[in-house]
Amino acid sequence: MAERGLLIVFSGPSGVGKGTVLKQFMQTQPNCAISISATTRAPRPGEQEGVDYYFMDKERFEQMIAEDAMLEYACYGGNYYGTPRGPVEEQLC
């Protein structure tokens, strides 16, 4: 069986400093990739599609749930947030 990459999860509440820790980590680990989350909320000023999040409507997000195309997801504040399966699995090869 072929060896796959290692999946590391940085998790914490909003504003705790995940981005700061992740930025430092990525500077020392050039072979790592960042997973981009998906959300149904509207983009905030300055956020870019495919950079900060994959922005999608509720119907598309729910379709991805039904197709088992999300590794994990949650509904918070009336919006879905989750991790699309495809990009993560591509990086773990």
VEXRO-391373 format. One record per atom (N, C-alpha, C, O, CB): x, y, z; residue in one letter. Coordinates in nm, 4 decimals, padded with zeros to 6 digits. Glycine has a CB too. Example, Ala and Ser with C-alpha at 12.3 -4.5 7.8 and 13.67 -1.06 7.14 Angstrom:
REM VEXRO-391373
         xx         yy         zz   type
    01.3190   -00.5690    00.7800      A
    01.2300   -00.4500    00.7800      A
    01.3200   -00.3300    00.7800      A
    01.4236   -00.3319    00.8465      A
    01.1308   -00.4473    00.9046      A
    01.2850   -00.2250    00.7080      S
    01.3670   -00.1060    00.7140      S
    01.2900    00.0030    00.7870      S
    01.3409    00.1138    00.8039      S
    01.4084   -00.0598    00.5725      S
***
This chain:
REM VEXRO-391373
         xx         yy         zz   type
    00.0851   -00.1181    00.0000      M
    00.0000    00.0000    00.0000      M
    00.0898    00.1247    00.0000      M
    00.1852    00.1336    00.0773      M
   -00.0969   -00.0003    00.1237      M
    00.0584    00.2182   -00.0858      A
    00.1375    00.3408   -00.0979      A
    00.1158    00.4293    00.0239      A
    00.0045    00.4389    00.0755      A
    00.1009    00.4171   -00.2267      A
    00.2220    00.4933    00.0691      E
    00.2130    00.5851    00.1823      E
    00.1494    00.7159    00.1375      E
    00.1799    00.7676    00.0300      E
    00.3525    00.6109    00.2435      E
    00.0615    00.7682    00.2203      R
   -00.0042    00.8955    00.1904      R
    00.0501    01.0027    00.2816      R
    00.1192    00.9741    00.3794      R
   -00.1571    00.8844    00.2056      R
    00.0186    01.1258    00.2490      G
    00.0624    01.2393    00.3298      G
   -00.0018    01.2398    00.4669      G
   -00.0883    01.1573    00.4963      G
    00.0315    01.3687    00.2589      G
    00.0393    01.3302    00.5481      L
   -00.0102    01.3464    00.6841      L
   -00.1051    01.4655    00.6880      L
   -00.0721    01.5733    00.6384      L
    00.1070    01.3653    00.7845      L
   -00.2207    01.4465    00.7458      L
   -00.3192    01.5531    00.7600      L
   -00.3075    01.6107    00.9001      L
   -00.3205    01.5378    00.9985      L
   -00.4638    01.5012    00.7326      L
   -00.2832    01.7403    00.9099      I
   -00.2737    01.8105    01.0379      I
   -00.3872    01.9120    01.0431      I
   -00.4095    01.9859    00.9471      I
   -00.1332    01.8805    01.0558      I
   -00.4581    01.9155    01.1541      V
   -00.5707    02.0075    01.1699      V
   -00.5350    02.1146    01.2724      V
   -00.5009    02.0828    01.3864      V
   -00.6991    01.9313    01.2129      V
   -00.5426    02.2415    01.2324      F
   -00.5296    02.3553    01.3228      F
   -00.6713    02.3992    01.3532      F
   -00.7442    02.4401    01.2628      F
   -00.4427    02.4732    01.2603      F
   -00.7112    02.3916    01.4778      S
   -00.8492    02.4222    01.5130      S
   -00.8543    02.5143    01.6345      S
   -00.7719    02.5033    01.7254      S
   -00.9277    02.2932    01.5405      S
   -00.9501    02.6036    01.6352      G
   -00.9690    02.6916    01.7485      G
   -01.0747    02.7951    01.7171      G
   -01.1124    02.8124    01.6012      G
   -00.8382    02.7590    01.7871      G
   -01.1227    02.8639    01.8187      P
   -01.2258    02.9642    01.7954      P
   -01.1743    03.0831    01.7153      P
   -01.0538    03.1062    01.7061      P
   -01.2816    03.0121    01.9269      P
   -01.2656    03.1561    01.6591      S
   -01.2319    03.2743    01.5815      S
   -01.1498    03.3713    01.6650      S
   -01.1828    03.3994    01.7803      S
   -01.3585    03.3426    01.5298      S
   -01.0419    03.4223    01.6052      G
   -00.9599    03.5227    01.6713      G
   -00.8535    03.4690    01.7651      G
   -00.7834    03.5475    01.8290      G
   -01.0465    03.6125    01.7460      G
   -00.8395    03.3369    01.7753      V
   -00.7438    03.2787    01.8698      V
   -00.5992    03.2819    01.8186      V
   -00.5050    03.2659    01.8963      V
   -00.7833    03.1356    01.9003      V
   -00.5824    03.3028    01.6876      G
   -00.4468    03.3110    01.6330      G
   -00.4069    03.1955    01.5435      G
   -00.2881    03.1725    01.5206      G
   -00.3503    03.3201    01.7435      G
   -00.5048    03.1231    01.4931      K
   -00.4744    03.0102    01.4031      K
   -00.3954    03.0569    01.2818      K
   -00.3000    02.9913    01.2401      K
   -00.6041    02.9407    01.3573      K
   -00.4346    03.1683    01.2263      G
   -00.3666    03.2199    01.1072      G
   -00.2209    03.2533    01.1342      G
   -00.1343    03.2275    01.0505      G
   -00.4380    03.3429    01.0555      G
   -00.1938    03.3099    01.2490      T
   -00.0568    03.3448    01.2865      T
    00.0285    03.2191    01.3024      T
    00.1406    03.2129    01.2519      T
   -00.0557    03.4267    01.4170      T
   -00.0244    03.1194    01.3723      V
    00.0481    02.9933    01.3911      V
    00.0684    02.9239    01.2569      V
    00.1772    02.8741    01.2279      V
   -00.0278    02.9002    01.4887      V
   -00.0358    02.9208    01.1760      L
   -00.0271    02.8542    01.0466      L
    00.0736    02.9225    00.9550      L
    00.1473    02.8548    00.8833      L
   -00.1638    02.8508    00.9801      L
    00.0780    03.0537    00.9561      K
    00.1743    03.1272    00.8736      K
    00.3172    03.0895    00.9120      K
    00.3998    03.0639    00.8244      K
    00.1535    03.2796    00.8883      K
    00.3468    03.0858    01.0395      Q
    00.4792    03.0468    01.0892      Q
    00.5106    02.9025    01.0496      Q
    00.6207    02.8729    01.0032      Q
    00.4867    03.0631    01.2430      Q
    00.4147    02.8143    01.0678      F
    00.4324    02.6732    01.0333      F
    00.4653    02.6570    00.8846      F
    00.5576    02.5842    00.8483      F
    00.3057    02.5930    01.0688      F
    00.3892    02.7253    00.7997      M
    00.4078    02.7121    00.6546      M
    00.5442    02.7639    00.6095      M
    00.5976    02.7162    00.5094      M
    00.2972    02.7871    00.5804      M
    00.6014    02.8600    00.6808      Q
    00.7338    02.9111    00.6461      Q
    00.8421    02.8060    00.6689      Q
    00.9477    02.8105    00.6057      Q
    00.7650    03.0364    00.7273      Q
    00.8161    02.7122    00.7584      T
    00.9164    02.6095    00.7890      T
    00.8855    02.4754    00.7237      T
    00.9661    02.3827    00.7321      T
    00.9271    02.5911    00.9385      T
    00.7702    02.4639    00.6589      Q
    00.7272    02.3365    00.5992      Q
    00.6857    02.3579    00.4535      Q
    00.5662    02.3609    00.4241      Q
    00.6097    02.2746    00.6802      Q
    00.7812    02.3726    00.3624      P
    00.7478    02.4049    00.2237      P
    00.6707    02.2964    00.1484      P
    00.6118    02.3249    00.0441      P
    00.8724    02.4343    00.1499      P
    00.6697    02.1744    00.1980      N
    00.5982    02.0663    00.1292      N
    00.4538    02.0519    00.1753      N
    00.3845    01.9587    00.1345      N
    00.6704    01.9355    00.1502      N
    00.4088    02.1421    00.2587      C
    00.2713    02.1365    00.3096      C
    00.1794    02.2240    00.2249      C
    00.2238    02.3165    00.1568      C
    00.2662    02.1810    00.4574      C
    00.0516    02.1926    00.2309      A
   -00.0499    02.2703    00.1590      A
   -00.1606    02.3067    00.2576      A
   -00.1838    02.2358    00.3555      A
   -00.1076    02.1900    00.0363      A
   -00.2273    02.4161    00.2308      I
   -00.3375    02.4617    00.3155      I
   -00.4698    02.4239    00.2508      I
   -00.4897    02.4436    00.1309      I
   -00.3300    02.6149    00.3391      I
   -00.5587    02.3701    00.3307      S
   -00.6936    02.3390    00.2851      S
   -00.7787    02.4650    00.2931      S
   -00.7772    02.5353    00.3941      S
   -00.7563    02.2244    00.3695      S
   -00.8517    02.4930    00.1881      I
   -00.9412    02.6086    00.1854      I
   -01.0822    02.5610    00.2167      I
   -01.1345    02.4708    00.1514      I
   -00.9362    02.6815    00.0470      I
   -01.1424    02.6221    00.3166      S
   -01.2774    02.5848    00.3579      S
   -01.3814    02.6421    00.2629      S
   -01.3549    02.7351    00.1867      S
   -01.3046    02.6324    00.5006      S
   -01.4999    02.5840    00.2696      A
   -01.6147    02.6340    00.1935      A
   -01.7141    02.6952    00.2920      A
   -01.7219    02.6535    00.4076      A
   -01.6821    02.5194    00.1091      A
   -01.7891    02.7936    00.2457      T
   -01.8918    02.8551    00.3296      T
   -02.0071    02.9067    00.2445      T
   -01.9929    02.9345    00.1255      T
   -01.8319    02.9694    00.4127      T
   -02.1210    02.9182    00.3103      T
   -02.2381    02.9769    00.2438      T
   -02.2560    03.1239    00.2816      T
   -02.3480    03.1895    00.2328      T
   -02.3648    02.8979    00.2797      T
   -02.1698    03.1754    00.3670      R
   -02.1830    03.3174    00.4018      R
   -02.1266    03.4033    00.2889      R
   -02.0484    03.3569    00.2060      R
   -02.1100    03.3489    00.5359      R
   -02.1676    03.5271    00.2883      A
   -02.1197    03.6211    00.1863      A
   -01.9737    03.6575    00.2129      A
   -01.9308    03.6617    00.3282      A
   -02.2077    03.7490    00.1837      A
   -01.8980    03.6836    00.1078      P
   -01.7587    03.7268    00.1272      P
   -01.7527    03.8594    00.2014      P
   -01.8366    03.9473    00.1813      P
   -01.6864    03.7392   -00.0081      P
   -01.6531    03.8723    00.2867      R
   -01.6268    03.9990    00.3542      R
   -01.5367    04.0825    00.2649      R
   -01.4722    04.0288    00.1748      R
   -01.5616    03.9766    00.4946      R
   -01.5311    04.2131    00.2883      P
   -01.4443    04.2978    00.2050      P
   -01.3007    04.2452    00.2022      P
   -01.2409    04.2179    00.3063      P
   -01.4457    04.4426    00.2568      P
   -01.2474    04.2317    00.0817      G
   -01.1108    04.1860    00.0629      G
   -01.0939    04.0355    00.0501      G
   -00.9877    03.9894    00.0082      G
   -01.0293    04.2331    00.1743      G
   -01.1957    03.9576    00.0853      E
   -01.1848    03.8118    00.0719      E
   -01.1976    03.7716   -00.0738      E
   -01.2737    03.8317   -00.1496      E
   -01.2925    03.7404    00.1566      E
   -01.1222    03.6692   -00.1123      Q
   -01.1199    03.6237   -00.2505      Q
   -01.1634    03.4777   -00.2606      Q
   -01.1251    03.3939   -00.1790      Q
   -00.9800    03.6416   -00.3100      Q
   -01.2438    03.4496   -00.3618      E
   -01.2888    03.3143   -00.3925      E
   -01.1677    03.2251   -00.4176      E
   -01.0784    03.2593   -00.4951      E
   -01.3837    03.3139   -00.5154      E
   -01.1664    03.1098   -00.3502      G
   -01.0591    03.0137   -00.3710      G
   -00.9296    03.0472   -00.2991      G
   -00.8330    02.9712   -00.3061      G
   -01.0320    03.0017   -00.5151      G
   -00.9270    03.1599   -00.2303      V
   -00.8095    03.1987   -00.1515      V
   -00.8469    03.1948   -00.0033      V
   -00.7821    03.1268    00.0762      V
   -00.7577    03.3415   -00.1926      V
   -00.9506    03.2675    00.0320      D
   -00.9960    03.2713    00.1710      D
   -01.0980    03.1606    00.1988      D
   -01.0920    03.0940    00.3021      D
   -01.0571    03.4086    00.2032      D
   -01.1888    03.1423    00.1082      Y
   -01.2929    03.0398    00.1156      Y
   -01.3370    03.0064   -00.0262      Y
   -01.3070    03.0787   -00.1212      Y
   -01.4144    03.0875    00.2024      Y
   -01.4088    02.8951   -00.0382      Y
   -01.4907    02.8697   -00.1567      Y
   -01.6301    02.9152   -00.1167      Y
   -01.6937    02.8526   -00.0319      Y
   -01.4874    02.7154   -00.2034      Y
   -01.6778    03.0225   -00.1762      F
   -01.8097    03.0772   -00.1439      F
   -01.9134    03.0113   -00.2334      F
   -01.8989    03.0086   -00.3556      F
   -01.8124    03.2322   -00.1611      F
   -02.0182    02.9580   -00.1714      M
   -02.1221    02.8902   -00.2503      M
   -02.2574    02.9096   -00.1856      M
   -02.2673    02.9466   -00.0686      M
   -02.0913    02.7397   -00.2650      M
   -02.3614    02.8841   -00.2631      D
   -02.4953    02.8964   -00.2072      D
   -02.5301    02.7704   -00.1269      D
   -02.4631    02.6676   -00.1367      D
   -02.5995    02.9203   -00.3197      D
   -02.6363    02.7817   -00.0479      K
   -02.6779    02.6736    00.0414      K
   -02.7106    02.5464   -00.0368      K
   -02.6785    02.4363    00.0081      K
   -02.7994    02.7169    00.1242      K
   -02.7736    02.5604   -00.1520      E
   -02.8116    02.4438   -00.2306      E
   -02.6889    02.3644   -00.2762      E
   -02.6879    02.2416   -00.2683      E
   -02.8941    02.4867   -00.3514      E
   -02.5869    02.4338   -00.3232      R
   -02.4631    02.3659   -00.3665      R
   -02.3941    02.2988   -00.2486      R
   -02.3460    02.1861   -00.2603      R
   -02.3665    02.4660   -00.4337      R
   -02.3889    02.3676   -00.1353      F
   -02.3255    02.3102   -00.0169      F
   -02.3992    02.1829    00.0251      F
   -02.3363    02.0808    00.0527      F
   -02.3235    02.4128    00.0993      F
   -02.5312    02.1890    00.0300      E
   -02.6105    02.0713    00.0689      E
   -02.5973    01.9585   -00.0321      E
   -02.6025    01.8414    00.0056      E
   -02.7574    02.1092    00.0845      E
   -02.5806    01.9911   -00.1588      Q
   -02.5557    01.8892   -00.2608      Q
   -02.4221    01.8192   -00.2330      Q
   -02.4125    01.6970   -00.2438      Q
   -02.5557    01.9527   -00.4029      Q
   -02.3206    01.8960   -00.1978      M
   -02.1901    01.8369   -00.1659      M
   -02.1991    01.7476   -00.0421      M
   -02.1330    01.6439   -00.0360      M
   -02.0851    01.9475   -00.1437      M
   -02.2794    01.7864    00.0557      I
   -02.3005    01.7017    00.1732      I
   -02.3621    01.5689    00.1292      I
   -02.3151    01.4620    00.1679      I
   -02.3918    01.7731    00.2780      I
   -02.4670    01.5766    00.0486      A
   -02.5369    01.4565    00.0015      A
   -02.4460    01.3652   -00.0794      A
   -02.4618    01.2432   -00.0760      A
   -02.6574    01.4955   -00.0825      A
   -02.3510    01.4231   -00.1520      E
   -02.2574    01.3458   -00.2350      E
   -02.1347    01.2993   -00.1576      E
   -02.0425    01.2434   -00.2170      E
   -02.2133    01.4285   -00.3540      E
   -02.1315    01.3213   -00.0265      D
   -02.0167    01.2881    00.0587      D
   -01.8909    01.3603    00.0114      D
   -01.7806    01.3062    00.0198      D
   -01.9928    01.1360    00.0601      D
   -01.9077    01.4818   -00.0380      A
   -01.7962    01.5612   -00.0900      A
   -01.7411    01.6599    00.0130      A
   -01.6571    01.7437   -00.0200      A
   -01.8403    01.6365   -00.2139      A
   -01.7880    01.6503    00.1375      M
   -01.7340    01.7311    00.2469      M
   -01.6730    01.6365    00.3497      M
   -01.7365    01.5393    00.3904      M
   -01.8450    01.8216    00.3119      M
   -01.5502    01.6649    00.3915      L
   -01.4877    01.5847    00.4973      L
   -01.5555    01.6106    00.6309      L
   -01.5739    01.5195    00.7115      L
   -01.3371    01.6157    00.5074      L
   -01.5917    01.7345    00.6526      E
   -01.6618    01.7754    00.7747      E
   -01.7340    01.9044    00.7439      E
   -01.6980    01.9768    00.6511      E
   -01.5634    01.7928    00.8963      E
   -01.8360    01.9325    00.8222      Y
   -01.9092    02.0575    00.8035      Y
   -01.9895    02.0881    00.9289      Y
   -02.0148    02.0002    01.0112      Y
   -02.0021    02.0496    00.6797      Y
   -02.0284    02.2123    00.9419      A
   -02.1127    02.2559    01.0528      A
   -02.1951    02.3747    01.0053      A
   -02.1588    02.4441    00.9103      A
   -02.0272    02.2931    01.1788      A
   -02.3049    02.3958    01.0726      C
   -02.3866    02.5135    01.0479      C
   -02.3704    02.6038    01.1698      C
   -02.3962    02.5627    01.2830      C
   -02.5384    02.4759    01.0220      C
   -02.3276    02.7265    01.1452      Y
   -02.3043    02.8212    01.2527      Y
   -02.3563    02.9580    01.2096      Y
   -02.3235    03.0070    01.1015      Y
   -02.1533    02.8277    01.2898      Y
   -02.4366    03.0180    01.2941      G
   -02.4908    03.1506    01.2637      G
   -02.5753    03.1528    01.1369      G
   -02.5846    03.2557    01.0700      G
   -02.3783    03.2498    01.2504      G
   -02.6367    03.0396    01.1039      G
   -02.7211    03.0316    00.9847      G
   -02.6461    03.0046    00.8553      G
   -02.7067    03.0019    00.7482      G
   -02.7969    03.1574    00.9702      G
   -02.5157    02.9847    00.8637      N
   -02.4345    02.9547    00.7449      N
   -02.3597    02.8234    00.7630      N
   -02.3236    02.7854    00.8744      N
   -02.3348    03.0690    00.7165      N
   -02.3374    02.7553    00.6517      Y
   -02.2561    02.6340    00.6531      Y
   -02.1091    02.6703    00.6380      Y
   -02.0733    02.7659    00.5692      Y
   -02.2998    02.5372    00.5408      Y
   -02.0246    02.5913    00.7045      Y
   -01.8796    02.5970    00.6894      Y
   -01.8323    02.4526    00.6796      Y
   -01.8827    02.3665    00.7518      Y
   -01.8098    02.6742    00.8099      Y
   -01.7365    02.4244    00.5917      G
   -01.6899    02.2871    00.5814      G
   -01.5642    02.2736    00.4979      G
   -01.5147    02.3700    00.4393      G
   -01.7974    02.2013    00.5237      G
   -01.5140    02.1512    00.4943      T
   -01.3910    02.1193    00.4224      T
   -01.4222    02.0307    00.3023      T
   -01.4603    01.9150    00.3201      T
   -01.2894    02.0501    00.5157      T
   -01.4070    02.0822    00.1809      P
   -01.4288    01.9994    00.0618      P
   -01.3290    01.8833    00.0570      P
   -01.2092    01.9025    00.0780      P
   -01.4168    02.0850   -00.0661      P
   -01.3787    01.7649    00.0296      R
   -01.2982    01.6429    00.0270      R
   -01.1941    01.6416   -00.0843      R
   -01.0786    01.6070   -00.0594      R
   -01.3879    01.5237    00.0123      R
   -01.2317    01.6778   -00.2046      G
   -01.1444    01.6643   -00.3229      G
   -01.0074    01.7294   -00.3083      G
   -00.9061    01.6615   -00.3247      G
   -01.2126    01.7235   -00.4419      G
   -01.0011    01.8586   -00.2780      P
   -00.8687    01.9228   -00.2673      P
   -00.7801    01.8617   -00.1595      P
   -00.6585    01.8531   -00.1772      P
   -00.8855    02.0701   -00.2393      P
   -00.8392    01.8190   -00.0477      V
   -00.7597    01.7578    00.0598      V
   -00.7032    01.6248    00.0130      V
   -00.5843    01.5985    00.0311      V
   -00.8451    01.7378    00.1875      V
   -00.7857    01.5416   -00.0463      E
   -00.7388    01.4111   -00.0912      E
   -00.6316    01.4241   -00.2004      E
   -00.5391    01.3430   -00.2064      E
   -00.8566    01.3282   -00.1427      E
   -00.6439    01.5244   -00.2852      E
   -00.5401    01.5468   -00.3878      E
   -00.4055    01.5778   -00.3248      E
   -00.3027    01.5320   -00.3746      E
   -00.5806    01.6614   -00.4814      E
   -00.4035    01.6539   -00.2167      Q
   -00.2791    01.6901   -00.1505      Q
   -00.2195    01.5759   -00.0674      Q
   -00.1001    01.5770   -00.0374      Q
   -00.3023    01.8098   -00.0625      Q
   -00.3014    01.4783   -00.0303      L
   -00.2547    01.3669    00.0515      L
   -00.1926    01.2527   -00.0289      L
   -00.1494    01.1531    00.0292      L
   -00.3683    01.3138    00.1322      L
   -00.1876    01.2654   -00.1597      C
   -00.1371    01.1556   -00.2425      C
    00.0083    01.1236   -00.2180      C
    00.0631    01.0333   -00.2812      C
   -00.1559    01.1879   -00.3865      C
***
